[in-house]
Amino acid sequence: MTTIYLGFIASLLAGLGTAIGALPILFITTFKKRWQAVLLGLGGGVMLAATTFSLIVPGTEAAITQGYSQQIAAFVISVGIILGAGLLWWLHEHFPHEHFFKGKEGPIASKFQRLWLFIIAITIHNFPEGLAVGVSFGNGDINNGLPVAIGIGLQNMPEGLVVAIALRELNYSIANALGISILTGLVEPIGGVVGAGIVSFGQSFLPWGMAIAAGAMLFVIVDEIIPEIDHKSIAQEGTIGIMTGFVAMMFLDIAFG
C-alpha cells in the first residue's frame, strides 16, 4: 500500500504541473510557433531522458539484481518496451481521438464532439507519464522515484501551456482551454496507481513494469511529439528544446537519483 500511495501522490503532483503551465492562458492569447516547438521539445527531451535513465537503466539493474543474466535482462527489458509501445498503439487504434496537428485517428466516431476527441487524445498521451511515475516508486524508495516525478511535473508545465494555446487557436474559450488542461493532468494519477500497483505485487514485476512504462513513453515521443514539432516546420527550435529537456532530466536523475 505504501508503494501505491507514493505512486498516486507523486503522479498527482506531477499531473498538476499541466494546470500550472496552462495558467498563462489567462493573460496571453497567442504564442509564436517557434516557442511552441521549443516547449514541445522540452517535454519530449525530459520524457526521453526519463525513459533512459529512470526506467530502462534501473529496470535492467533490477533484473540483474534478481538473478537474471545480462542477456536475459536485456531480453526482458526489450520485450517490456515492445509491450508498452504495443499497448499505446492498441489504444490509438481502438479509441477515437484527434490530435491538434495530426488530425483524427482511431475508429470513426461521429457522435463524439470534437472537444472530447481532443480530451481522449491528451488522456492517451498523459497516461504513460503517470505510469512511469508510479513504476519508479516500485521499491518504495522515494529517492528513486522523486527525479521522475519532478521531471514529469516540469515537462507538464510547457505541455499544459501548448495544449491550452492550441485549444484557444481553435476558438475554444479560456475556461474550456484551462479546464481541459487541468482535467487531462488528473489522468496521470490513474497511471500512477496502475504502475505502482503492478510492481507492488512483487519485486519480480519491477523490471517488467519499468520496461512497459518506457515503451509507452517512447511511443508517445515518436508518434506524437516529434511529428508535432515537424508539423510546425521549425524542427531546429524543437531540437534545441529536446536537447535542453534531455540534459535537465539527466541532471536530475544523476544528481538526485
Beta strands, then each sheet from edge to edge (+ up, - down):
strand 1: 97-99
strand 2: 103-105
sheet 1: 1+ 2-
end
